[in-house]
Amino acid sequence: MRAFDDGILALPFYEPEHRELAQRLTNWCDEHSELWNARTDPEKTELNVIRALGEDGWLSPEADFRSLCLVREALAYADDLADYAFSIQALASIPLLRHGSPSQKERHLPALTRGERVVAFALSEEQAGSDVAAIALRADQTPGGYVLNGRKAWVANGGIADLYCVVARTGEGPGALGLTAFLVPATTPGLHVREKIAVIAPRALAHLAFDNCEVPSDSVLGRPGHGFVIAMDVLDRFRMTVGAAALGFARRAADAALSRSADRPIYDGRLIDLPTIRATLADTEVKLNAAALLVARAAWELDNGRRFARHSSIAKLYATESAQEIIDAALQIFGAAGLVSDSVTERLYRQIRSLRIYEGTSEIQRAVIAQSLDLRRAE
Ligand SMILES: Cc1cc2nc3c(=O)[nH]c(=O)nc-3n(C[C@H](O)[C@H](O)[C@H](O)COP(=O)(O)OP(=O)(O)OC[C@H]3O[C@@H](n4cnc5c(N)ncnc54)[C@H](O)[C@@H]3O)c2cc1C
């Protein structure tokens, strides 16, 4: 497998340890491809991948964002479920890592890092997706803690997670100001999987119900009323990694399209001799370069303690939208063969779609980017 562009990795955005990590990752994916190539039950595949990633130290909480992006790029190139397994564990660990108390970290982090336990991030509800401030799941205070009542929707790892990070309404203030994040073990009485959701690229995804679900006071992450801040802190950081995963999918499609163009005999020549095909391959190369540079910049800004949120949105928006175009163009180059069930192009065509929706839709990224524009430049 060759998931990376060595020319991009050689740029000063990256340190020698990132280049070394990219090489180890490539080897790891080659050595572990049987984990995802078996194409058995997606939930089992994910659990096996998380365990293997944990055993080999890929779930280390010390990783910087350039490393996280490289891991997602490589795993997405290798397989959608490999990336999904890694990414949800990493995403849902961030609230604990950044806002957990020492005792919460001590209790939960070691098993998550070893891949022995699985975590999920339950923010969305049916009527509160982009509009996070509309969250309705209630957490009412009791003498010993809180009681949770309501529903969560579209929870990645829902049903296979051992621990949920849940954002609920505690009412310290109106809208976004009245939310709190909780750590809720899956075994808590009253917490159920309401429905498992089948989507175009099969994966562990579920709606959850909380019926009089009691949690102690020390399950609050950060402080009461800070749930929205924690959710945005997680999403601002993680969006760039969605761009990195999109880049991995897009590179896989681009490589497949290039091989097909070079191999396919047509009109006494090969597909790659046709000017329109060459133009498509050239456009793909431009988009791959642009996406890789935007992801690298966003991660570099974050790792260097600079303002990064707008770059995270820019990277996610461009990399996911362009990956969709690259994969569509690759499928077109394959002709009818590109549509065959379980072929690389058919799988990628289904797998890329959700990246333009989760962790903030493309429209939400545009709103974030527009908000960040410096209006003084227009004066
Ligand atoms: C595979 C997958 C995994 C997911 N995993 C998780 C998870 O682990 N945890 C979790 O909490 N959630 C998860 N989600 C949910 C995801 O975050 C939401 O689907 C997403 O935030 C969009 O919300 P929505 O689906 O309710 O769409 P809506 O918010 O209803 O949006 C509908 C449409 O309106 C547009 N729109 C909304 N607001 C604006 C605006 N201000 N300006 C312009 N257009 C706007 C949107 O872009 C979209 O096109 C997952 C979703 C998917 C598909």
The ligand as a Gaussian input file, in Angstrom:
#p B3LYP/6-31G(d) Opt

LIG

0 1
 C      -22.066000       8.095000       9.607000
 C      -22.470000       9.121000      10.624000
 C      -21.907000       9.075000      11.888000
 C      -22.301000       9.986000      12.859000
 N      -21.766000       9.883000      14.114000
 C      -22.193000      10.701000      15.093000
 C      -21.692000      10.529000      16.431000
 O      -20.864000       9.661000      16.703000
 N      -22.183000      11.325000      17.407000
 C      -23.095000      12.289000      17.145000
 O      -23.486000      12.982000      18.068000
 N      -23.597000      12.486000      15.879000
 C      -23.158000      11.708000      14.855000
 N      -23.642000      11.869000      13.564000
 C      -24.657000      12.877000      13.325000
 C      -24.122000      14.075000      12.538000
 O      -23.233000      14.822000      13.334000
 C      -25.310000      14.892000      12.059000
 O      -25.984000      14.106000      11.087000
 C      -24.902000      16.233000      11.448000
 O      -24.448000      17.115000      12.448000
 C      -26.047000      16.892000      10.683000
 O      -27.198000      16.928000      11.450000
 P      -28.597000      16.408000      10.829000
 O      -28.352000      15.083000      10.204000
 O      -29.606000      16.507000      11.900000
 O      -28.939000      17.428000       9.668000
 P      -29.614000      18.872000       9.869000
 O      -28.890000      19.610000      10.932000
 O      -31.068000      18.716000       9.994000
 O      -29.278000      19.558000       8.479000
 C      -30.066000      19.305000       7.311000
 C      -29.523000      20.140000       6.162000
 O      -29.608000      21.523000       6.490000
 C      -28.347000      22.127000       6.351000
 N      -28.149000      23.156000       7.374000
 C      -28.309000      23.041000       8.713000
 N      -27.947000      24.170000       9.335000
 C      -27.542000      25.036000       8.350000
 C      -27.035000      26.372000       8.358000
 N      -26.871000      27.037000       9.490000
 N      -26.759000      26.938000       7.174000
 C      -26.923000      26.254000       6.003000
 N      -27.386000      24.989000       5.935000
 C      -27.693000      24.389000       7.109000
 C      -27.346000      21.004000       6.567000
 O      -26.090000      21.316000       6.021000
 C      -28.045000      19.850000       5.879000
 O      -27.769000      19.879000       4.518000
 C      -23.266000      10.989000      12.572000
 C      -23.795000      11.048000      11.274000
 C      -23.400000      10.142000      10.317000
 C      -23.995000      10.224000       8.943000

